Amino acid sequence: MGSIVAFWGYAAYRFHSGPEQIALVSVMWSAPGALFGLVSGWPIDRFGPKAMLIAANAVGTVTALGMVWASTYDTLVVLVLASGVVGAFGRPAATSLPPRLVEEGDLLLGNSLMGMTTQLAIVVGPLVASVVIAAWDIRG
């Protein structure tokens, strides 16, 4: 969820986007989850969550680096769409891991720890982002 806030800020500050353009960024990030949500489990079951997470992280890294060097708003929108597709497959792959990694009796604890780390990222992420922006500008 924190990613969308960063995309909004980057669109606004780097490309001087207005409300309609920022809304388009939101749609491009969230639409893939709605479109691929029904089928994202198929490749996870077929190839395994580990392979899907590796692929999602690799493509996500490329899109994130592309956003840093995006020179137009349109390029940013395409990369945000790619990021949304990555999330549409990466998030379900990540949430399917605990039952495969922990014993059935420890599943509640495993899911709780995974939820805690997700929430921790939401809290710590903006703090890290503010330090990075202060040190290297908004492109950081």
Salt bridges, closest charged atoms under 4 A:
none
